[in-house]
Amino acid sequence: MAGGFAKDGAVQDQIDATVEDAVKHARDQLPRGESLKNCEECDAPIPEARREAVPGVRMCITCQSELDKEAKIAAGYNRRGSKDSQLR
Ligand SMILES: [Zn+2]
């Protein structure tokens, strides 16, 4: 147990977290190509209208709103813009 590199590790962790965050964020904003027919979380069918309205949709409305809630809490900001393009 050397105390010396604990600091370096912490800095690296911070950098990793920032990059990961940015990637996650960018991925969130991008359409992901093909929309799924069934929710990747709970396998519920995703309505045709929702699949057309949300390009690359991967989750049913229930799971998506759960995720949005978590993301909002985690990120501490409100993604109001993307909400308008989604079916409720
Ligand atoms: Zn679902």
PDB file of the backbone (N, CA, C, O) and the ligand in Angstrom, with CONECT records:
HET     ZN  A 101       1
ATOM      1  N   MET A   1       0.838  -1.222   0.000  1.00  0.00           N
ATOM      2  CA  MET A   1       0.000   0.000   0.000  1.00  0.00           C
ATOM      3  C   MET A   1       0.858   1.250   0.000  1.00  0.00           C
ATOM      4  O   MET A   1       1.283   1.703   1.063  1.00  0.00           O
ATOM      5  N   ALA A   2       1.108   1.789  -1.111  1.00  0.00           N
ATOM      6  CA  ALA A   2       1.846   3.053  -1.189  1.00  0.00           C
ATOM      7  C   ALA A   2       0.838   4.191  -1.249  1.00  0.00           C
ATOM      8  O   ALA A   2      -0.101   4.175  -2.045  1.00  0.00           O
ATOM      9  N   GLY A   3       1.055   5.170  -0.395  1.00  0.00           N
ATOM     10  CA  GLY A   3       0.105   6.289  -0.341  1.00  0.00           C
ATOM     11  C   GLY A   3       0.276   7.234  -1.506  1.00  0.00           C
ATOM     12  O   GLY A   3      -0.605   8.047  -1.790  1.00  0.00           O
ATOM     13  N   GLY A   4       1.413   7.131  -2.185  1.00  0.00           N
ATOM     14  CA  GLY A   4       1.791   8.138  -3.190  1.00  0.00           C
ATOM     15  C   GLY A   4       0.848   8.235  -4.360  1.00  0.00           C
ATOM     16  O   GLY A   4       0.545   9.340  -4.810  1.00  0.00           O
ATOM     17  N   PHE A   5       0.367   7.100  -4.877  1.00  0.00           N
ATOM     18  CA  PHE A   5      -0.383   7.182  -6.133  1.00  0.00           C
ATOM     19  C   PHE A   5      -1.894   7.320  -5.953  1.00  0.00           C
ATOM     20  O   PHE A   5      -2.640   7.350  -6.931  1.00  0.00           O
ATOM     21  N   ALA A   6      -2.331   7.402  -4.722  1.00  0.00           N
ATOM     22  CA  ALA A   6      -3.765   7.560  -4.475  1.00  0.00           C
ATOM     23  C   ALA A   6      -4.297   8.825  -5.146  1.00  0.00           C
ATOM     24  O   ALA A   6      -5.408   8.841  -5.677  1.00  0.00           O
ATOM     25  N   LYS A   7      -3.512   9.850  -5.114  1.00  0.00           N
ATOM     26  CA  LYS A   7      -3.927  11.132  -5.685  1.00  0.00           C
ATOM     27  C   LYS A   7      -4.067  11.022  -7.206  1.00  0.00           C
ATOM     28  O   LYS A   7      -5.051  11.476  -7.789  1.00  0.00           O
ATOM     29  N   ASP A   8      -3.057  10.408  -7.833  1.00  0.00           N
ATOM     30  CA  ASP A   8      -3.116  10.242  -9.289  1.00  0.00           C
ATOM     31  C   ASP A   8      -4.363   9.468  -9.688  1.00  0.00           C
ATOM     32  O   ASP A   8      -5.053   9.819 -10.645  1.00  0.00           O
ATOM     33  N   GLY A   9      -4.636   8.417  -8.943  1.00  0.00           N
ATOM     34  CA  GLY A   9      -5.807   7.602  -9.229  1.00  0.00           C
ATOM     35  C   GLY A   9      -7.086   8.408  -9.168  1.00  0.00           C
ATOM     36  O   GLY A   9      -7.975   8.252 -10.005  1.00  0.00           O
ATOM     37  N   ALA A  10      -7.169   9.263  -8.180  1.00  0.00           N
ATOM     38  CA  ALA A  10      -8.372  10.075  -8.023  1.00  0.00           C
ATOM     39  C   ALA A  10      -8.560  11.004  -9.210  1.00  0.00           C
ATOM     40  O   ALA A  10      -9.673  11.187  -9.701  1.00  0.00           O
ATOM     41  N   VAL A  11      -7.461  11.586  -9.663  1.00  0.00           N
ATOM     42  CA  VAL A  11      -7.538  12.501 -10.812  1.00  0.00           C
ATOM     43  C   VAL A  11      -7.983  11.728 -12.052  1.00  0.00           C
ATOM     44  O   VAL A  11      -8.828  12.190 -12.819  1.00  0.00           O
ATOM     45  N   GLN A  12      -7.395  10.537 -12.234  1.00  0.00           N
ATOM     46  CA  GLN A  12      -7.758   9.733 -13.395  1.00  0.00           C
ATOM     47  C   GLN A  12      -9.234   9.352 -13.343  1.00  0.00           C
ATOM     48  O   GLN A  12      -9.921   9.366 -14.365  1.00  0.00           O
ATOM     49  N   ASP A  13      -9.709   9.017 -12.169  1.00  0.00           N
ATOM     50  CA  ASP A  13     -11.119   8.683 -11.999  1.00  0.00           C
ATOM     51  C   ASP A  13     -12.004   9.831 -12.449  1.00  0.00           C
ATOM     52  O   ASP A  13     -13.030   9.634 -13.101  1.00  0.00           O
ATOM     53  N   GLN A  14     -11.592  11.013 -12.093  1.00  0.00           N
ATOM     54  CA  GLN A  14     -12.371  12.196 -12.416  1.00  0.00           C
ATOM     55  C   GLN A  14     -12.403  12.403 -13.929  1.00  0.00           C
ATOM     56  O   GLN A  14     -13.443  12.732 -14.499  1.00  0.00           O
ATOM     57  N   ILE A  15     -11.253  12.206 -14.567  1.00  0.00           N
ATOM     58  CA  ILE A  15     -11.186  12.358 -16.026  1.00  0.00           C
ATOM     59  C   ILE A  15     -12.078  11.312 -16.691  1.00  0.00           C
ATOM     60  O   ILE A  15     -12.856  11.626 -17.591  1.00  0.00           O
ATOM     61  N   ASP A  16     -11.953  10.066 -16.235  1.00  0.00           N
ATOM     62  CA  ASP A  16     -12.776   8.990 -16.787  1.00  0.00           C
ATOM     63  C   ASP A  16     -14.253   9.311 -16.665  1.00  0.00           C
ATOM     64  O   ASP A  16     -15.022   9.136 -17.611  1.00  0.00           O
ATOM     65  N   ALA A  17     -14.640   9.781 -15.493  1.00  0.00           N
ATOM     66  CA  ALA A  17     -16.052  10.075 -15.254  1.00  0.00           C
ATOM     67  C   ALA A  17     -16.529  11.172 -16.202  1.00  0.00           C
ATOM     68  O   ALA A  17     -17.652  11.120 -16.704  1.00  0.00           O
ATOM     69  N   THR A  18     -15.682  12.150 -16.440  1.00  0.00           N
ATOM     70  CA  THR A  18     -16.072  13.260 -17.311  1.00  0.00           C
ATOM     71  C   THR A  18     -16.242  12.780 -18.748  1.00  0.00           C
ATOM     72  O   THR A  18     -17.217  13.119 -19.419  1.00  0.00           O
ATOM     73  N   VAL A  19     -15.289  11.995 -19.204  1.00  0.00           N
ATOM     74  CA  VAL A  19     -15.365  11.478 -20.573  1.00  0.00           C
ATOM     75  C   VAL A  19     -16.584  10.584 -20.732  1.00  0.00           C
ATOM     76  O   VAL A  19     -17.328  10.685 -21.707  1.00  0.00           O
ATOM     77  N   GLU A  20     -16.771   9.715 -19.761  1.00  0.00           N
ATOM     78  CA  GLU A  20     -17.894   8.793 -19.804  1.00  0.00           C
ATOM     79  C   GLU A  20     -19.210   9.565 -19.861  1.00  0.00           C
ATOM     80  O   GLU A  20     -20.130   9.217 -20.600  1.00  0.00           O
ATOM     81  N   ASP A  21     -19.263  10.596 -19.075  1.00  0.00           N
ATOM     82  CA  ASP A  21     -20.445  11.446 -19.022  1.00  0.00           C
ATOM     83  C   ASP A  21     -20.722  12.079 -20.378  1.00  0.00           C
ATOM     84  O   ASP A  21     -21.858  12.095 -20.851  1.00  0.00           O
ATOM     85  N   ALA A  22     -19.679  12.593 -20.987  1.00  0.00           N
ATOM     86  CA  ALA A  22     -19.822  13.266 -22.281  1.00  0.00           C
ATOM     87  C   ALA A  22     -20.275  12.277 -23.342  1.00  0.00           C
ATOM     88  O   ALA A  22     -21.130  12.590 -24.170  1.00  0.00           O
ATOM     89  N   VAL A  23     -19.703  11.091 -23.313  1.00  0.00           N
ATOM     90  CA  VAL A  23     -20.080  10.066 -24.287  1.00  0.00           C
ATOM     91  C   VAL A  23     -21.540   9.670 -24.089  1.00  0.00           C
ATOM     92  O   VAL A  23     -22.311   9.569 -25.043  1.00  0.00           O
ATOM     93  N   LYS A  24     -21.895   9.452 -22.841  1.00  0.00           N
ATOM     94  CA  LYS A  24     -23.266   9.067 -22.530  1.00  0.00           C
ATOM     95  C   LYS A  24     -24.224  10.147 -23.013  1.00  0.00           C
ATOM     96  O   LYS A  24     -25.277   9.869 -23.587  1.00  0.00           O
ATOM     97  N   HIS A  25     -23.830  11.356 -22.765  1.00  0.00           N
ATOM     98  CA  HIS A  25     -24.642  12.516 -23.134  1.00  0.00           C
ATOM     99  C   HIS A  25     -24.824  12.566 -24.648  1.00  0.00           C
ATOM    100  O   HIS A  25     -25.940  12.708 -25.148  1.00  0.00           O
ATOM    101  N   ALA A  26     -23.710  12.446 -25.366  1.00  0.00           N
ATOM    102  CA  ALA A  26     -23.753  12.525 -26.826  1.00  0.00           C
ATOM    103  C   ALA A  26     -24.625  11.403 -27.380  1.00  0.00           C
ATOM    104  O   ALA A  26     -25.398  11.604 -28.316  1.00  0.00           O
ATOM    105  N   ARG A  27     -24.487  10.226 -26.790  1.00  0.00           N
ATOM    106  CA  ARG A  27     -25.263   9.074 -27.240  1.00  0.00           C
ATOM    107  C   ARG A  27     -26.756   9.309 -27.012  1.00  0.00           C
ATOM    108  O   ARG A  27     -27.602   8.885 -27.799  1.00  0.00           O
ATOM    109  N   ASP A  28     -27.044   9.986 -25.929  1.00  0.00           N
ATOM    110  CA  ASP A  28     -28.429  10.291 -25.594  1.00  0.00           C
ATOM    111  C   ASP A  28     -29.082  11.183 -26.632  1.00  0.00           C
ATOM    112  O   ASP A  28     -30.269  11.041 -26.924  1.00  0.00           O
ATOM    113  N   GLN A  29     -28.309  12.098 -27.187  1.00  0.00           N
ATOM    114  CA  GLN A  29     -28.873  13.083 -28.102  1.00  0.00           C
ATOM    115  C   GLN A  29     -29.009  12.527 -29.518  1.00  0.00           C
ATOM    116  O   GLN A  29     -29.818  13.009 -30.310  1.00  0.00           O
ATOM    117  N   LEU A  30     -28.219  11.521 -29.820  1.00  0.00           N
ATOM    118  CA  LEU A  30     -28.175  11.035 -31.199  1.00  0.00           C
ATOM    119  C   LEU A  30     -29.262  10.010 -31.490  1.00  0.00           C
ATOM    120  O   LEU A  30     -29.543   9.134 -30.672  1.00  0.00           O
ATOM    121  N   PRO A  31     -29.859  10.130 -32.646  1.00  0.00           N
ATOM    122  CA  PRO A  31     -30.738   9.045 -33.083  1.00  0.00           C
ATOM    123  C   PRO A  31     -29.894   7.799 -33.279  1.00  0.00           C
ATOM    124  O   PRO A  31     -28.756   7.882 -33.742  1.00  0.00           O
ATOM    125  N   ARG A  32     -30.438   6.662 -32.936  1.00  0.00           N
ATOM    126  CA  ARG A  32     -29.616   5.453 -32.959  1.00  0.00           C
ATOM    127  C   ARG A  32     -30.013   4.526 -34.083  1.00  0.00           C
ATOM    128  O   ARG A  32     -29.920   3.304 -33.965  1.00  0.00           O
ATOM    129  N   GLY A  33     -30.460   5.125 -35.184  1.00  0.00           N
ATOM    130  CA  GLY A  33     -30.799   4.293 -36.322  1.00  0.00           C
ATOM    131  C   GLY A  33     -32.122   3.599 -36.127  1.00  0.00           C
ATOM    132  O   GLY A  33     -33.148   4.235 -35.885  1.00  0.00           O
ATOM    133  N   GLU A  34     -32.088   2.303 -36.234  1.00  0.00           N
ATOM    134  CA  GLU A  34     -33.304   1.514 -36.215  1.00  0.00           C
ATOM    135  C   GLU A  34     -34.040   1.549 -34.872  1.00  0.00           C
ATOM    136  O   GLU A  34     -33.433   1.400 -33.811  1.00  0.00           O
ATOM    137  N   SER A  35     -35.333   1.745 -34.938  1.00  0.00           N
ATOM    138  CA  SER A  35     -36.127   1.677 -33.718  1.00  0.00           C
ATOM    139  C   SER A  35     -36.437   0.218 -33.396  1.00  0.00           C
ATOM    140  O   SER A  35     -36.655  -0.603 -34.287  1.00  0.00           O
ATOM    141  N   LEU A  36     -36.448  -0.075 -32.121  1.00  0.00           N
ATOM    142  CA  LEU A  36     -36.774  -1.439 -31.703  1.00  0.00           C
ATOM    143  C   LEU A  36     -38.288  -1.636 -31.670  1.00  0.00           C
ATOM    144  O   LEU A  36     -39.046  -0.699 -31.420  1.00  0.00           O
ATOM    145  N   LYS A  37     -38.704  -2.856 -31.926  1.00  0.00           N
ATOM    146  CA  LYS A  37     -40.134  -3.175 -31.883  1.00  0.00           C
ATOM    147  C   LYS A  37     -40.571  -3.470 -30.459  1.00  0.00           C
ATOM    148  O   LYS A  37     -41.727  -3.269 -30.087  1.00  0.00           O
ATOM    149  N   ASN A  38     -39.618  -3.952 -29.674  1.00  0.00           N
ATOM    150  CA  ASN A  38     -39.920  -4.254 -28.268  1.00  0.00           C
ATOM    151  C   ASN A  38     -38.912  -3.553 -27.369  1.00  0.00           C
ATOM    152  O   ASN A  38     -37.739  -3.407 -27.711  1.00  0.00           O
ATOM    153  N   CYS A  39     -39.391  -3.135 -26.241  1.00  0.00           N
ATOM    154  CA  CYS A  39     -38.556  -2.443 -25.266  1.00  0.00           C
ATOM    155  C   CYS A  39     -37.360  -3.314 -24.879  1.00  0.00           C
ATOM    156  O   CYS A  39     -37.514  -4.502 -24.592  1.00  0.00           O
ATOM    157  N   GLU A  40     -36.180  -2.719 -24.875  1.00  0.00           N
ATOM    158  CA  GLU A  40     -34.997  -3.507 -24.532  1.00  0.00           C
ATOM    159  C   GLU A  40     -34.924  -3.737 -23.025  1.00  0.00           C
ATOM    160  O   GLU A  40     -34.141  -4.565 -22.559  1.00  0.00           O
ATOM    161  N   GLU A  41     -35.728  -3.016 -22.273  1.00  0.00           N
ATOM    162  CA  GLU A  41     -35.731  -3.200 -20.816  1.00  0.00           C
ATOM    163  C   GLU A  41     -36.736  -4.262 -20.387  1.00  0.00           C
ATOM    164  O   GLU A  41     -36.386  -5.203 -19.674  1.00  0.00           O
ATOM    165  N   CYS A  42     -37.993  -4.109 -20.824  1.00  0.00           N
ATOM    166  CA  CYS A  42     -39.046  -5.001 -20.304  1.00  0.00           C
ATOM    167  C   CYS A  42     -39.718  -5.807 -21.417  1.00  0.00           C
ATOM    168  O   CYS A  42     -40.614  -6.609 -21.154  1.00  0.00           O
ATOM    169  N   ASP A  43     -39.276  -5.587 -22.675  1.00  0.00           N
ATOM    170  CA  ASP A  43     -39.775  -6.385 -23.795  1.00  0.00           C
ATOM    171  C   ASP A  43     -41.227  -6.069 -24.154  1.00  0.00           C
ATOM    172  O   ASP A  43     -41.853  -6.817 -24.904  1.00  0.00           O
ATOM    173  N   ALA A  44     -41.758  -4.990 -23.637  1.00  0.00           N
ATOM    174  CA  ALA A  44     -43.103  -4.591 -24.029  1.00  0.00           C
ATOM    175  C   ALA A  44     -43.068  -4.051 -25.450  1.00  0.00           C
ATOM    176  O   ALA A  44     -42.087  -3.424 -25.851  1.00  0.00           O
ATOM    177  N   PRO A  45     -44.134  -4.288 -26.221  1.00  0.00           N
ATOM    178  CA  PRO A  45     -44.154  -3.766 -27.579  1.00  0.00           C
ATOM    179  C   PRO A  45     -44.163  -2.240 -27.582  1.00  0.00           C
ATOM    180  O   PRO A  45     -44.867  -1.606 -26.795  1.00  0.00           O
ATOM    181  N   ILE A  46     -43.371  -1.668 -28.478  1.00  0.00           N
ATOM    182  CA  ILE A  46     -43.338  -0.214 -28.603  1.00  0.00           C
ATOM    183  C   ILE A  46     -44.282   0.180 -29.736  1.00  0.00           C
ATOM    184  O   ILE A  46     -44.126  -0.310 -30.854  1.00  0.00           O
ATOM    185  N   PRO A  47     -45.251   1.047 -29.477  1.00  0.00           N
ATOM    186  CA  PRO A  47     -46.239   1.407 -30.497  1.00  0.00           C
ATOM    187  C   PRO A  47     -45.569   2.014 -31.731  1.00  0.00           C
ATOM    188  O   PRO A  47     -44.589   2.754 -31.639  1.00  0.00           O
ATOM    189  N   GLU A  48     -46.136   1.670 -32.881  1.00  0.00           N
ATOM    190  CA  GLU A  48     -45.623   2.135 -34.167  1.00  0.00           C
ATOM    191  C   GLU A  48     -45.421   3.657 -34.168  1.00  0.00           C
ATOM    192  O   GLU A  48     -44.399   4.157 -34.639  1.00  0.00           O
ATOM    193  N   ALA A  49     -46.403   4.374 -33.639  1.00  0.00           N
ATOM    194  CA  ALA A  49     -46.347   5.835 -33.655  1.00  0.00           C
ATOM    195  C   ALA A  49     -45.146   6.347 -32.866  1.00  0.00           C
ATOM    196  O   ALA A  49     -44.483   7.307 -33.261  1.00  0.00           O
ATOM    197  N   ARG A  50     -44.887   5.689 -31.755  1.00  0.00           N
ATOM    198  CA  ARG A  50     -43.739   6.099 -30.946  1.00  0.00           C
ATOM    199  C   ARG A  50     -42.442   5.802 -31.673  1.00  0.00           C
ATOM    200  O   ARG A  50     -41.498   6.589 -31.604  1.00  0.00           O
ATOM    201  N   ARG A  51     -42.384   4.690 -32.359  1.00  0.00           N
ATOM    202  CA  ARG A  51     -41.168   4.316 -33.084  1.00  0.00           C
ATOM    203  C   ARG A  51     -40.893   5.295 -34.215  1.00  0.00           C
ATOM    204  O   ARG A  51     -39.742   5.583 -34.541  1.00  0.00           O
ATOM    205  N   GLU A  52     -41.969   5.800 -34.807  1.00  0.00           N
ATOM    206  CA  GLU A  52     -41.776   6.793 -35.875  1.00  0.00           C
ATOM    207  C   GLU A  52     -41.395   8.150 -35.307  1.00  0.00           C
ATOM    208  O   GLU A  52     -40.583   8.877 -35.880  1.00  0.00           O
ATOM    209  N   ALA A  53     -41.992   8.474 -34.176  1.00  0.00           N
ATOM    210  CA  ALA A  53     -41.768   9.797 -33.582  1.00  0.00           C
ATOM    211  C   ALA A  53     -40.397   9.909 -32.928  1.00  0.00           C
ATOM    212  O   ALA A  53     -39.828  10.997 -32.847  1.00  0.00           O
ATOM    213  N   VAL A  54     -39.870   8.784 -32.464  1.00  0.00           N
ATOM    214  CA  VAL A  54     -38.581   8.792 -31.778  1.00  0.00           C
ATOM    215  C   VAL A  54     -37.611   7.892 -32.524  1.00  0.00           C
ATOM    216  O   VAL A  54     -37.567   6.686 -32.281  1.00  0.00           O
ATOM    217  N   PRO A  55     -36.830   8.475 -33.438  1.00  0.00           N
ATOM    218  CA  PRO A  55     -35.915   7.641 -34.222  1.00  0.00           C
ATOM    219  C   PRO A  55     -34.936   6.903 -33.317  1.00  0.00           C
ATOM    220  O   PRO A  55     -34.316   7.501 -32.438  1.00  0.00           O
ATOM    221  N   GLY A  56     -34.807   5.628 -33.535  1.00  0.00           N
ATOM    222  CA  GLY A  56     -33.872   4.839 -32.751  1.00  0.00           C
ATOM    223  C   GLY A  56     -34.370   4.543 -31.354  1.00  0.00           C
ATOM    224  O   GLY A  56     -33.586   4.240 -30.454  1.00  0.00           O
ATOM    225  N   VAL A  57     -35.683   4.631 -31.177  1.00  0.00           N
ATOM    226  CA  VAL A  57     -36.234   4.377 -29.835  1.00  0.00           C
ATOM    227  C   VAL A  57     -35.926   2.945 -29.407  1.00  0.00           C
ATOM    228  O   VAL A  57     -36.012   2.016 -30.209  1.00  0.00           O
ATOM    229  N   ARG A  58     -35.571   2.779 -28.156  1.00  0.00           N
ATOM    230  CA  ARG A  58     -35.180   1.453 -27.666  1.00  0.00           C
ATOM    231  C   ARG A  58     -36.016   1.002 -26.483  1.00  0.00           C
ATOM    232  O   ARG A  58     -35.953  -0.157 -26.072  1.00  0.00           O
ATOM    233  N   MET A  59     -36.798   1.921 -25.939  1.00  0.00           N
ATOM    234  CA  MET A  59     -37.547   1.566 -24.732  1.00  0.00           C
ATOM    235  C   MET A  59     -38.994   2.004 -24.832  1.00  0.00           C
ATOM    236  O   MET A  59     -39.320   2.957 -25.540  1.00  0.00           O
ATOM    237  N   CYS A  60     -39.858   1.301 -24.118  1.00  0.00           N
ATOM    238  CA  CYS A  60     -41.242   1.713 -24.037  1.00  0.00           C
ATOM    239  C   CYS A  60     -41.338   2.997 -23.205  1.00  0.00           C
ATOM    240  O   CYS A  60     -40.376   3.412 -22.559  1.00  0.00           O
ATOM    241  N   ILE A  61     -42.487   3.593 -23.238  1.00  0.00           N
ATOM    242  CA  ILE A  61     -42.639   4.886 -22.573  1.00  0.00           C
ATOM    243  C   ILE A  61     -42.382   4.774 -21.077  1.00  0.00           C
ATOM    244  O   ILE A  61     -41.782   5.658 -20.466  1.00  0.00           O
ATOM    245  N   THR A  62     -42.843   3.679 -20.503  1.00  0.00           N
ATOM    246  CA  THR A  62     -42.664   3.490 -19.056  1.00  0.00           C
ATOM    247  C   THR A  62     -41.187   3.472 -18.687  1.00  0.00           C
ATOM    248  O   THR A  62     -40.752   4.207 -17.800  1.00  0.00           O
ATOM    249  N   CYS A  63     -40.422   2.634 -19.368  1.00  0.00           N
ATOM    250  CA  CYS A  63     -39.002   2.520 -19.049  1.00  0.00           C
ATOM    251  C   CYS A  63     -38.277   3.821 -19.383  1.00  0.00           C
ATOM    252  O   CYS A  63     -37.399   4.262 -18.641  1.00  0.00           O
ATOM    253  N   GLN A  64     -38.653   4.428 -20.503  1.00  0.00           N
ATOM    254  CA  GLN A  64     -37.991   5.653 -20.911  1.00  0.00           C
ATOM    255  C   GLN A  64     -38.201   6.757 -19.880  1.00  0.00           C
ATOM    256  O   GLN A  64     -37.274   7.498 -19.553  1.00  0.00           O
ATOM    257  N   SER A  65     -39.422   6.859 -19.373  1.00  0.00           N
ATOM    258  CA  SER A  65     -39.676   7.931 -18.412  1.00  0.00           C
ATOM    259  C   SER A  65     -38.979   7.652 -17.093  1.00  0.00           C
ATOM    260  O   SER A  65     -38.562   8.575 -16.394  1.00  0.00           O
ATOM    261  N   GLU A  66     -38.852   6.360 -16.751  1.00  0.00           N
ATOM    262  CA  GLU A  66     -38.069   6.003 -15.564  1.00  0.00           C
ATOM    263  C   GLU A  66     -36.627   6.457 -15.740  1.00  0.00           C
ATOM    264  O   GLU A  66     -36.015   7.036 -14.843  1.00  0.00           O
ATOM    265  N   LEU A  67     -36.109   6.172 -16.925  1.00  0.00           N
ATOM    266  CA  LEU A  67     -34.729   6.518 -17.232  1.00  0.00           C
ATOM    267  C   LEU A  67     -34.547   8.029 -17.231  1.00  0.00           C
ATOM    268  O   LEU A  67     -33.565   8.548 -16.700  1.00  0.00           O
ATOM    269  N   ASP A  68     -35.498   8.723 -17.829  1.00  0.00           N
ATOM    270  CA  ASP A  68     -35.442  10.184 -17.866  1.00  0.00           C
ATOM    271  C   ASP A  68     -35.420  10.750 -16.458  1.00  0.00           C
ATOM    272  O   ASP A  68     -34.683  11.688 -16.152  1.00  0.00           O
ATOM    273  N   LYS A  69     -36.236  10.162 -15.620  1.00  0.00           N
ATOM    274  CA  LYS A  69     -36.309  10.623 -14.235  1.00  0.00           C
ATOM    275  C   LYS A  69     -34.949  10.461 -13.570  1.00  0.00           C
ATOM    276  O   LYS A  69     -34.442  11.374 -12.918  1.00  0.00           O
ATOM    277  N   GLU A  70     -34.369   9.272 -13.752  1.00  0.00           N
ATOM    278  CA  GLU A  70     -33.067   9.002 -13.156  1.00  0.00           C
ATOM    279  C   GLU A  70     -32.003   9.920 -13.726  1.00  0.00           C
ATOM    280  O   GLU A  70     -31.169  10.454 -12.995  1.00  0.00           O
ATOM    281  N   ALA A  71     -32.039  10.096 -15.030  1.00  0.00           N
ATOM    282  CA  ALA A  71     -31.036  10.932 -15.681  1.00  0.00           C
ATOM    283  C   ALA A  71     -31.138  12.364 -15.189  1.00  0.00           C
ATOM    284  O   ALA A  71     -30.132  13.041 -14.975  1.00  0.00           O
ATOM    285  N   LYS A  72     -32.347  12.802 -15.017  1.00  0.00           N
ATOM    286  CA  LYS A  72     -32.569  14.168 -14.549  1.00  0.00           C
ATOM    287  C   LYS A  72     -32.014  14.344 -13.146  1.00  0.00           C
ATOM    288  O   LYS A  72     -31.371  15.347 -12.836  1.00  0.00           O
ATOM    289  N   ILE A  73     -32.273  13.360 -12.311  1.00  0.00           N
ATOM    290  CA  ILE A  73     -31.776  13.421 -10.946  1.00  0.00           C
ATOM    291  C   ILE A  73     -30.244  13.373 -10.953  1.00  0.00           C
ATOM    292  O   ILE A  73     -29.582  14.131 -10.244  1.00  0.00           O
ATOM    293  N   ALA A  74     -29.702  12.470 -11.766  1.00  0.00           N
ATOM    294  CA  ALA A  74     -28.258  12.290 -11.814  1.00  0.00           C
ATOM    295  C   ALA A  74     -27.572  13.522 -12.396  1.00  0.00           C
ATOM    296  O   ALA A  74     -26.560  13.985 -11.869  1.00  0.00           O
ATOM    297  N   ALA A  75     -28.119  14.040 -13.466  1.00  0.00           N
ATOM    298  CA  ALA A  75     -27.457  15.151 -14.151  1.00  0.00           C
ATOM    299  C   ALA A  75     -27.839  16.491 -13.524  1.00  0.00           C
ATOM    300  O   ALA A  75     -27.104  17.471 -13.643  1.00  0.00           O
ATOM    301  N   GLY A  76     -28.966  16.525 -12.873  1.00  0.00           N
ATOM    302  CA  GLY A  76     -29.375  17.756 -12.221  1.00  0.00           C
ATOM    303  C   GLY A  76     -29.834  18.841 -13.170  1.00  0.00           C
ATOM    304  O   GLY A  76     -29.770  20.030 -12.855  1.00  0.00           O
ATOM    305  N   TYR A  77     -30.295  18.426 -14.327  1.00  0.00           N
ATOM    306  CA  TYR A  77     -30.851  19.428 -15.224  1.00  0.00           C
ATOM    307  C   TYR A  77     -31.986  18.829 -16.032  1.00  0.00           C
ATOM    308  O   TYR A  77     -32.124  17.607 -16.101  1.00  0.00           O
ATOM    309  N   ASN A  78     -32.783  19.658 -16.631  1.00  0.00           N
ATOM    310  CA  ASN A  78     -34.011  19.239 -17.276  1.00  0.00           C
ATOM    311  C   ASN A  78     -33.860  19.258 -18.797  1.00  0.00           C
ATOM    312  O   ASN A  78     -33.614  20.300 -19.404  1.00  0.00           O
ATOM    313  N   ARG A  79     -34.016  18.072 -19.394  1.00  0.00           N
ATOM    314  CA  ARG A  79     -33.912  18.021 -20.852  1.00  0.00           C
ATOM    315  C   ARG A  79     -35.284  18.254 -21.469  1.00  0.00           C
ATOM    316  O   ARG A  79     -35.901  17.336 -22.009  1.00  0.00           O
ATOM    317  N   ARG A  80     -35.731  19.444 -21.383  1.00  0.00           N
ATOM    318  CA  ARG A  80     -37.070  19.759 -21.829  1.00  0.00           C
ATOM    319  C   ARG A  80     -37.193  19.625 -23.350  1.00  0.00           C
ATOM    320  O   ARG A  80     -38.219  19.184 -23.869  1.00  0.00           O
ATOM    321  N   GLY A  81     -36.125  20.016 -24.048  1.00  0.00           N
ATOM    322  CA  GLY A  81     -36.155  20.054 -25.503  1.00  0.00           C
ATOM    323  C   GLY A  81     -36.526  18.732 -26.140  1.00  0.00           C
ATOM    324  O   GLY A  81     -37.349  18.680 -27.054  1.00  0.00           O
ATOM    325  N   SER A  82     -35.911  17.658 -25.652  1.00  0.00           N
ATOM    326  CA  SER A  82     -36.129  16.368 -26.312  1.00  0.00           C
ATOM    327  C   SER A  82     -37.493  15.799 -25.950  1.00  0.00           C
ATOM    328  O   SER A  82     -38.026  14.954 -26.669  1.00  0.00           O
ATOM    329  N   LYS A  83     -38.043  16.246 -24.868  1.00  0.00           N
ATOM    330  CA  LYS A  83     -39.347  15.750 -24.443  1.00  0.00           C
ATOM    331  C   LYS A  83     -40.422  16.031 -25.493  1.00  0.00           C
ATOM    332  O   LYS A  83     -41.301  15.208 -25.747  1.00  0.00           O
ATOM    333  N   ASP A  84     -40.325  17.213 -26.093  1.00  0.00           N
ATOM    334  CA  ASP A  84     -41.366  17.644 -27.028  1.00  0.00           C
ATOM    335  C   ASP A  84     -41.426  16.766 -28.274  1.00  0.00           C
ATOM    336  O   ASP A  84     -42.468  16.680 -28.924  1.00  0.00           O
ATOM    337  N   SER A  85     -40.329  16.122 -28.603  1.00  0.00           N
ATOM    338  CA  SER A  85     -40.311  15.305 -29.811  1.00  0.00           C
ATOM    339  C   SER A  85     -40.728  13.861 -29.519  1.00  0.00           C
ATOM    340  O   SER A  85     -40.744  13.017 -30.415  1.00  0.00           O
ATOM    341  N   GLN A  86     -41.060  13.591 -28.272  1.00  0.00           N
ATOM    342  CA  GLN A  86     -41.425  12.228 -27.925  1.00  0.00           C
ATOM    343  C   GLN A  86     -42.915  12.109 -27.665  1.00  0.00           C
ATOM    344  O   GLN A  86     -43.551  13.042 -27.175  1.00  0.00           O
ATOM    345  N   LEU A  87     -43.452  10.975 -27.993  1.00  0.00           N
ATOM    346  CA  LEU A  87     -44.845  10.696 -27.648  1.00  0.00           C
ATOM    347  C   LEU A  87     -44.925  10.368 -26.170  1.00  0.00           C
ATOM    348  O   LEU A  87     -44.005   9.799 -25.582  1.00  0.00           O
ATOM    349  N   ARG A  88     -46.019  10.733 -25.608  1.00  0.00           N
ATOM    350  CA  ARG A  88     -46.171  10.405 -24.191  1.00  0.00           C
ATOM    351  C   ARG A  88     -47.051   9.191 -24.021  1.00  0.00           C
ATOM    352  O   ARG A  88     -47.298   8.759 -22.895  1.00  0.00           O
TER     353      ARG A  88
HETATM  354 ZN    ZN A 101     -40.113  -1.114 -21.110  1.00  0.00          ZN2+
END
